[in-house]
């Protein structure tokens, strides 16, 4: 699905409650792939919780965005400058598109817009069990490289990241120019 009315809108602190509410669905979506891992059990209340995303609204090197499709809220994107490598310019901290918009090319359009807007060395990562995110980033970053006539070279490697505690991640790295 290609849409002319896709918007990546800088979020403000007033948008924080909305994004934190959507983050419950973000965690629920990830539970499809990560639900068998320790710590991913369904809460007894039946309401999934997400880590507090407020840091994206108050820390200097963080940029939160709302995603809208045809003026409808469709997800959020959180970028920062804290990747698995010290020399990263931009890191995709959180990326979520609501289920009704998934599988329609919107995620790729949002990512392309973000990569074009913020030039430099990028990283994106996924929990190794999260095959949905792995497929998204592998296809999106490869398509971004192809769209830019192979001027964008990317790598993927398994790394141990330290935040919030040491854990394995698949990390994609590339440069947007």
Order of alpha helices (4+ residues) and beta strands (2+ residues): beta-alpha-alpha-beta-beta-beta-alpha-beta-alpha-beta-beta
